[in-house]
């Protein structure tokens, strides 16, 4: 009787094993089809990722601008904001706790350019010089997107993956007006991560926050 029972078990055991194997193969195929490739991950997409605390909680550009503007008025009453920039250097994925914001102001009456640095809430005139070229001023009404939003956009457009693959890099964020042949004058944020010969760049509109092509 036991021998007959064993044959019966064999008859249903083989189909069961084949069914389980087929299910495993099917799950593997589904995962392979829907798993983003390394290149797709580098281009962003998926759920938003969190910025490192040093970036998310650091002083934003607009927060430092008031001190810079006060220093600029002491320098030249007609000083106009032309460029805003900051630089971070990460080593072993450790971000600096503080960042210095640099503001460039242009004086049309004197044709001079001033670089004012704001560090931990204190502004100082770093240098000034004459310039043969006039610099377009940043329209304050156009400046709707602050640096944190620009960094977030870069991070979620592949910057976070870029950082995870490159623990040591330099990151810059710059706001300036540009002339666009099709869109006319516009304000843009350019966020760039660099390590060796590898570069991850994103340009977004400083008014709408939308990515800028080119």
Secondary structure, DSSP 8 states (H G I E B T S, - for coil): -HHHHHHHHHHHHHHHHHHHHHHHHHHHHHHHHHS--HHHHHT--SS-----HHHHSS--HHHHHHHHHHHHHHH-TTEEEEEEEEEEEEBTTB--S---EEEEEEETTTTEEEEEEEETTEEEEEEEEE-SS------TTT----HHHHHHHHIIIIIHHHHHH-SSEEEEEEEEEEEETTTEEEEEEEEEEEETTEEEEEEEETTT--B---
